[in-house]
Amino acid sequence: MRTYILLLVGCLTLSSFAQNNTSYWQQKADYTMDIDFDVESHQYKGKQTIEYTNNSPDTLNRVFYHLYFNAFQPGSEMDVRSRTIADADPRVKDRISKLSPEEIGYIKPMKLTQNGMELNYDVVGTVMEVDLAQPILPGASTTFYLEWDAQVPVQIRRSGRYNAEGVAYSMTQWYPKLAEYDFQGWHAHPYIGREFHGVWGDWKVTLSIDKDFVVGGTGYLVGEPTTKRGKTTYVFDAPMVHDFTWAADPDFVHDVYEGANGVTLNFYYKKTMSETNLKNWKELQPKTAALLEFFNKHIGDYPYKQYSVIQGGDGGMEYAMCTLITGERKFGSLVGVTAHEMAHSWFQFLLATNESIHEWMDEGFTSYISNAAMNEIMGENSDNPHRGSYRSYIYLANSGKEQPLTTHADRYDINMAYGIAAYSKGAVFMAQLGYVIGQENLAKTIKRYYDEFAFKHPTPNDFIRVAEKVSGLELDWYLQDFGQTINTIDYGIENVVASEGGTQVTLKRNGLMPMPLDLMVTYADGSKESFYIPLRMMRGGKDNPYDGVKRTVLDDWAWAYPTYDFEIPSNGKTIQSIQIDPSNLMADAQPDDNMKKM
Ligand SMILES: [Zn+2]
């Protein structure tokens, strides 16, 4: 009996664990950091306490920290990769290899404990591997305490001191950051070039820095800063974020602009810029408020009480409650980069996909929504604000250089293939989904995705499942072919002949990727009629996307058949042209045969 009960308990435990492995969980890391910064040496000392909660079903015996600043040392993976890739990022090239000891970046751990017990660790490039003194059981919490010395590198990529526009400190990826452990295991990715993934938690950061510096960044200022012996101490609070960033400069102006829903927009920029640039930064402020409203409306409400646009970095990069952007830009470019980086507050920050392995979900979805936002905010009024993304993707698809979107962000053969895949093909993924399921369903999908996955780590499957639930259509094929292969879409009009009852049309599928088809027939009198061919494996179709145009839903097309025949019944009118997808939202890699003129 006893054995039986033990067995039963064992089975119950096993089955509950097995269940946990498929149901969602995420780790929690609450950070407290104390930073003493020296602007003379560009060095600082840090003390960090992390209350770490293991919500996984697994017992952890090791943990990993990212030490990103170590990438800025001659011979690092970032340095060597940049010197061996065919199309190096011009901001990096061989600059790291030439850094002197006073110019490199480093994070040197000095002391690490777990619940007060000293820990053994190995610093391996940009990752610290830590053996635990006590295993962390499922559901248990533990306390890590870490002291470190660091040097801010000369600005090379994203972070660093004195960027091209003279901003003193761009402090991004600047602290020992616990690697994320999720249903796919550890993600202790080395810092080679791109993208991040972090643990959700509450943060409290105390920063002491020379009193002449103005500081902006993640988190709400707690109380008034205090000044003692030439240094000002700031305390910042940031609830439920997975990163913390700041920037500082003695010449920063700090403007405040009130956004929708009581969100305070902060702008930090150098007062030493040209008159034109200063004017651009003033005019950026109402545009940023308009962008916030656009994203609130089309994705979901921004849940924090502040967002800061800060001059810094080397282009534009998204962080918690803020962005660092270069500031000496033409007005359109300044608004454009702000639109893109601010959109990341949703597609990357709140909907915190693992950017290293799903780079297209943050860059692509962000590009999609920021293209749409710019179209409205700047009054561009294009019927397809994603045209540039389609052009780039189709170029890549025909170039022989394309790699599937499942490629790790660092493992593209060339930067061009990464850039177009992540930004352009990722945006096309979203825009084209609107073609597949209809625009109304796409809009609902984006909102429901936000409702279900904000403050989590959603995956590609999570997104496509939302689209399936909203549309009632089967879409696994769409994620798989477009998101996991380099199969291309290529349909064409093979033949059009007069028949007894009207006009016989033969269509051909030349590419491997399946798609449903919209066809538009234009008659000599200018009138139009559309035909819709559902894709059989979708088990359904979309509503008529062309208001006021008569639509006929034809038999579905099963993918394996290379050709499809149908008849346009004679109606006394003369056909002028037949066109596949006049919206151009289907990314046909060879569109030349999509239009037949009579
Ligand atoms: Zn981006």
Boltz pocket constraint, residues with backbone or C-beta under 6 A from the ligand:
constraints:
  - pocket:
      binder: B
      contacts: [[A, 316], [A, 340], [A, 341], [A, 344], [A, 362], [A, 363], [A, 366]]
      max_distance: 6.0
